Amino acid sequence: MTARLCAHADEAVAGIQDGSTVLVGGFGMAGMPVDLIDALIRQGAKDLTVVSNNAGNGDTGLAALLAKGRVRKVVCSFPRQADSYVFDELYRAGRVELEVVPQGNLAERIRAAGAGIGAFFCPTGAGTLLAEGKETRVIDGRVHVLEYPIKGDVALIGAHRADRMGNLVYRKTARNFGPVMATAATTVIAQVREVVDTGTLDPETVVTPSIYVDRVVQEASA
Amino acid sequence: MNPDRPRAHDERRPLSKHDVAAVLARDIPHGAFVNLGIGRPTLVADHLPADSGVVLHTENGMLNMGPAAHGDAIDPDLTNAGKVPVTELPGAAYFHHADSFAMMRGGHLDICVLGAFQVSAAGDLANWHTGAPDAIPAVGGAMDLAIGAKKVFVTMTLFTRTGAPKLVPRCTYPLTGLGCVDRVYTDLAVFDITPQGVMVRETFGTTVDELAGRLDLPLLPARD
């Protein structure tokens, strides 16, 4: 089925259940689907595991969801930033769990989930704290660590444009995690700046084909 | 000057962080694909000559990144790994995160430049976590860069503010990667990590003997 065009972000996030694993796109605020996160806050799902590169910036987006106490666990590569005070306080108070994943493993584990790869071996992190307890194998003379996929119940991603079928194009470095997260969740919800008629996106430039996208909503401010 | 040849020692003063960046920039070959880490490594970009042909990779998904953006040129969709607004140069390309890290992990980058808390004589790198009980660990792309780039250059001060060496026999901070560092650029000297040991390439306002007295590891002098 091709994507459903939603009139409002609240409609786009309807049905997200307590305890879900939510993949959230964005690198800092670039590509962060703020309307969808705000809608998820209103929707009320709690006890969430959030998979994202960072753990929120300032008071908006992911930081706002954390501040509401809806997140049980954060899986990310780089929680600590100059403006990650919401996460920092929750973490120090023991109110949120943290799994730190090397950024390349984060991207590749999500990619693997979307591509039907059961697990993969990679040298990243071998011999470090982040590989403790993980299975290793020497391949071509080098220690590799076994890494398992990260699959989402839901992915919330930001893109630049969608057509009515759900084909997506991105803009500059805001592309970041969108294309891999779009492949790796049961329900993929995209927030875009503009929805255009089917047939007007150049097929050569489509980055996320519609097969991956379940719901699309245009940004409220757009 | 041929970057593969060691240079004669000189009597210059210890280098500022900008001078270290300039020395490192001089050693980047024409046309190299390079990733610069956040902080000190970013300064290297300011010292690459306009005709260097160097292509900068930023882990969030871009090749041929340009300088920082200011004023009207700021675009929230275009940032570097430090989330700082940047610009694009002609020939730039964008790609998603899994591709960006496949580029690193697949050995396609010629050089990455990283900061460090410590580097060991065997080239082990510690730069992501102090190990302090209240520290919030954050690794980002450091472990991927450390194992993936063809050459790993570190830039750091040689001593901490309290005078402890950062080039050490064995790292005491949690490791980022094992045996991954090729060269270390500091305010006092440039070191090559070789299978034979740590070799001093050049010194700034000090001598190999002086350094040997302050570091807890054997130093091999530069070949003449």
HADDOCK unambig.tbl for C-alpha pairs under 7 A between the chains (distance, minus, plus):
assign (segid A and resid 28 and name CA) (segid B and resid 83 and name CA) 6.32 0.50 0.50
assign (segid A and resid 30 and name CA) (segid B and resid 76 and name CA) 6.15 0.50 0.50
assign (segid A and resid 30 and name CA) (segid B and resid 77 and name CA) 5.25 0.50 0.50
assign (segid A and resid 77 and name CA) (segid B and resid 138 and name CA) 6.09 0.50 0.50
assign (segid A and resid 77 and name CA) (segid B and resid 139 and name CA) 5.70 0.50 0.50
assign (segid A and resid 77 and name CA) (segid B and resid 140 and name CA) 4.78 0.50 0.50
assign (segid A and resid 78 and name CA) (segid B and resid 138 and name CA) 4.43 0.50 0.50
assign (segid A and resid 78 and name CA) (segid B and resid 139 and name CA) 5.76 0.50 0.50
assign (segid A and resid 78 and name CA) (segid B and resid 140 and name CA) 4.94 0.50 0.50
assign (segid A and resid 79 and name CA) (segid B and resid 138 and name CA) 5.78 0.50 0.50
assign (segid A and resid 80 and name CA) (segid B and resid 136 and name CA) 6.41 0.50 0.50
assign (segid A and resid 80 and name CA) (segid B and resid 138 and name CA) 5.90 0.50 0.50
assign (segid A and resid 100 and name CA) (segid B and resid 138 and name CA) 6.70 0.50 0.50
assign (segid A and resid 102 and name CA) (segid B and resid 139 and name CA) 5.86 0.50 0.50
assign (segid A and resid 102 and name CA) (segid B and resid 140 and name CA) 5.72 0.50 0.50
assign (segid A and resid 102 and name CA) (segid B and resid 141 and name CA) 5.97 0.50 0.50
assign (segid A and resid 102 and name CA) (segid B and resid 143 and name CA) 6.31 0.50 0.50
assign (segid A and resid 102 and name CA) (segid B and resid 144 and name CA) 6.94 0.50 0.50
assign (segid A and resid 103 and name CA) (segid B and resid 140 and name CA) 5.10 0.50 0.50
assign (segid A and resid 103 and name CA) (segid B and resid 141 and name CA) 4.90 0.50 0.50
assign (segid A and resid 104 and name CA) (segid B and resid 98 and name CA) 6.79 0.50 0.50
assign (segid A and resid 104 and name CA) (segid B and resid 101 and name CA) 5.09 0.50 0.50
assign (segid A and resid 104 and name CA) (segid B and resid 141 and name CA) 6.40 0.50 0.50
assign (segid A and resid 104 and name CA) (segid B and resid 144 and name CA) 5.99 0.50 0.50
assign (segid A and resid 107 and name CA) (segid B and resid 97 and name CA) 6.04 0.50 0.50
assign (segid A and resid 107 and name CA) (segid B and resid 98 and name CA) 4.91 0.50 0.50
assign (segid A and resid 108 and name CA) (segid B and resid 98 and name CA) 5.60 0.50 0.50
assign (segid A and resid 111 and name CA) (segid B and resid 98 and name CA) 6.89 0.50 0.50
assign (segid A and resid 123 and name CA) (segid B and resid 147 and name CA) 6.82 0.50 0.50
assign (segid A and resid 124 and name CA) (segid B and resid 143 and name CA) 5.68 0.50 0.50
assign (segid A and resid 124 and name CA) (segid B and resid 144 and name CA) 5.31 0.50 0.50
assign (segid A and resid 124 and name CA) (segid B and resid 147 and name CA) 6.17 0.50 0.50
assign (segid A and resid 125 and name CA) (segid B and resid 143 and name CA) 5.68 0.50 0.50
assign (segid A and resid 125 and name CA) (segid B and resid 176 and name CA) 6.70 0.50 0.50
assign (segid A and resid 125 and name CA) (segid B and resid 177 and name CA) 6.34 0.50 0.50
assign (segid A and resid 127 and name CA) (segid B and resid 178 and name CA) 6.78 0.50 0.50
assign (segid A and resid 128 and name CA) (segid B and resid 174 and name CA) 6.95 0.50 0.50
assign (segid A and resid 128 and name CA) (segid B and resid 175 and name CA) 5.39 0.50 0.50
assign (segid A and resid 128 and name CA) (segid B and resid 176 and name CA) 6.28 0.50 0.50
assign (segid A and resid 128 and name CA) (segid B and resid 177 and name CA) 6.83 0.50 0.50
assign (segid A and resid 129 and name CA) (segid B and resid 174 and name CA) 6.90 0.50 0.50
assign (segid A and resid 171 and name CA) (segid B and resid 77 and name CA) 6.60 0.50 0.50
assign (segid A and resid 172 and name CA) (segid B and resid 77 and name CA) 5.80 0.50 0.50
assign (segid A and resid 172 and name CA) (segid B and resid 78 and name CA) 5.72 0.50 0.50
assign (segid A and resid 172 and name CA) (segid B and resid 94 and name CA) 6.02 0.50 0.50
assign (segid A and resid 173 and name CA) (segid B and resid 60 and name CA) 6.29 0.50 0.50
assign (segid A and resid 173 and name CA) (segid B and resid 61 and name CA) 5.69 0.50 0.50
assign (segid A and resid 173 and name CA) (segid B and resid 62 and name CA) 6.64 0.50 0.50
assign (segid A and resid 173 and name CA) (segid B and resid 77 and name CA) 5.69 0.50 0.50
assign (segid A and resid 173 and name CA) (segid B and resid 78 and name CA) 5.14 0.50 0.50
assign (segid A and resid 173 and name CA) (segid B and resid 79 and name CA) 6.50 0.50 0.50
assign (segid A and resid 173 and name CA) (segid B and resid 94 and name CA) 6.56 0.50 0.50
assign (segid A and resid 174 and name CA) (segid B and resid 77 and name CA) 4.92 0.50 0.50
assign (segid A and resid 174 and name CA) (segid B and resid 78 and name CA) 6.82 0.50 0.50
assign (segid A and resid 175 and name CA) (segid B and resid 96 and name CA) 5.80 0.50 0.50
assign (segid A and resid 176 and name CA) (segid B and resid 60 and name CA) 5.76 0.50 0.50
assign (segid A and resid 176 and name CA) (segid B and resid 61 and name CA) 5.99 0.50 0.50
assign (segid A and resid 176 and name CA) (segid B and resid 96 and name CA) 4.68 0.50 0.50
assign (segid A and resid 176 and name CA) (segid B and resid 97 and name CA) 4.93 0.50 0.50
assign (segid A and resid 177 and name CA) (segid B and resid 96 and name CA) 6.17 0.50 0.50
assign (segid A and resid 177 and name CA) (segid B and resid 97 and name CA) 5.43 0.50 0.50
assign (segid A and resid 179 and name CA) (segid B and resid 96 and name CA) 6.44 0.50 0.50
assign (segid A and resid 180 and name CA) (segid B and resid 98 and name CA) 6.97 0.50 0.50
